[in-house]
Amino acid sequence: MYKETGKEKMIRFSIISAIAAVTLYLFVSQYTPTDEQAIVQPEKNQVKQMAVVLQEINEQHNAPKLAMVKEHESQPMLIIYEVDVASNYRFETQFAMNLEDAPTDIKRDEVSDGVWLKTEDNSWTYYDSQLEQVKREEKNISKEQPTFSVDINEVDSKQYELQIHNEDGTVLKKELNEEPLSVVRLSEQKDLWFVLFEKDTILLVP
């Protein structure tokens, strides 16, 4: 009977190991997708709360109306509210719609009760008073500038001082627990202001 030498035994084990390694490699390669790339969902733009007044309280109107962009269930929404001043300033939804993308700016129309939204590609879309998308020339976007200015000063890490000024001087001064994003005037008499934060909103009366 032939007795295998140590050298021959080593060669045999080397061949067996090589065959096993190649077999394992082919098996793993067969069931591992090598030509598919991971699908990365694009991150949606964060919804920034924005508002524009459509109707202030004045001699003709006793209830302000505004259009607002806000987040609802992780989706941007455009909503038209009327504020019932007589019922503890209750916000009553007139019209609402979901938006595909978060807008970057909001403007009122020059002559109508509609509203314009600006998207990341700098294009504007017009929605009428019932939030129906209507084709309209961008020259109708209101170029009206606020007749008041806003100063926000950080008092400390958890306190901010809001000051609103106009040609008569300071019309409102208020300390807040969060930094405001923007301020909207809801009354021509300058006695009702809508303050927007990252998530919340408040009404202020001097």
Secondary structure, DSSP 8 states (H G I E B T S, - for coil): -----HHHHHHHHHHHHHHHHHHHHHHHHHHS-SS--------------EEEEEE-BSSS-SS-EEEEEEEETTEEEEEEEEEEGGGTTEEEEEEEEE-SS--SEEEEBSSSS-EEEE-TTS-EEEE-TT--B----GGGB-----SSEEEEEEEETTEEEEEEEETTEEEEEEEESS--SEEEE-BTTS--EEEE-SS-EEEE--
